[in-house]
Amino acid sequence: MSSFIKVKDLCYRYRQNMDNVLEGVNFEIERGEFIALVGHNGSGKTTLAKIIVGLLEHKEGIYQFTSREGKVLSRRELRKKIGMVSQEPNNQILESTVFKEVAYGLREKGMAEPEINDIVEDILHKMNLYHVRKRHPYLLSRGQRKRVALASIVVLEPELIICDEPTAALDYSSSTTVMESLVKPWKQGATIIFITHDVKIVAEYAQRTILLNKGQVAIDTDVRSFFMDHHDELEEHNFITPQITELANRLNRVTGRKLASVLRVSDFVDQVVN
């Protein structure tokens, strides 16, 4: 499968007299990937996301997005194919009810009302938001507002969805609900990039993990290799591995056992018991 996003030697600075926020970033993305973009505050994650979606214009290096139709898109065209959900859902809310909020983008496209109603009702059911469709988004919980913001993006059927800190300030149950809402469009063919500091969510959902450090790609690999094969590098970057993965790594070192690819409690139990 060929890459539809290509980033080569990408650099970015906010002002001419400032240091680069991104310094020689390189990676490619294939369609259908589910990617965690991680790194400490200031590592360049959100800046990179804004360049990908077209909110920022890079001056050095190459960024190329090829649509399903085979066209390399201009910066202006990117927003038709990419949806971004910001860390703060209130920043994206424009309407007075959940239904109107999710329907907003479709109305802007000039779609007929009967078709809008059918599409919005369907997405609200899938996102478990139909029961609050008549409520003002500001009256919902933070987790529900995140799902409203996500639904307003998913309904437009973008090729790529970027979600900035989807589980920030949420408990585990709400975090799971939001992430499962991201899984739905992924299963229907969208590519997902989520920015996070939550290692447990990375272990549970990501297929691939890209770690940025000081504006450069420090690690780029599948999620199991990320946690199991890069222990020393993660420690060097002060990146905490999931507790169950750390337990398995320590057990391997102390006993000589070879517990492989332990990211979840179920992985650990299956291998220890069997």
Secondary structure, DSSP 8 states (H G I E B T S, - for coil): --EEEEEEEEEE-SSTTS--SEEEEEEEEETT-EEEEE--TTSSHHHHHHHHHTSS--SEEEEEEB-TTS-B--HHHHTTTEEEE-SSGGGG--SSSHHHHHHHHHHHTT--HHHHHHHHHHHHHHTT-GGGTTS-GGGS-HHHHHHHHHHHHHTT--SEEEEESTTTT--HHHHHHHHHHHHHHHHTT-EEEEE-S-HHHHHHH-SEEEEEETTEEEEEEEHHHHHHT-HHHHHHTT----HHHHHHHHHHHHH-----S--SHHHHHHHHH-
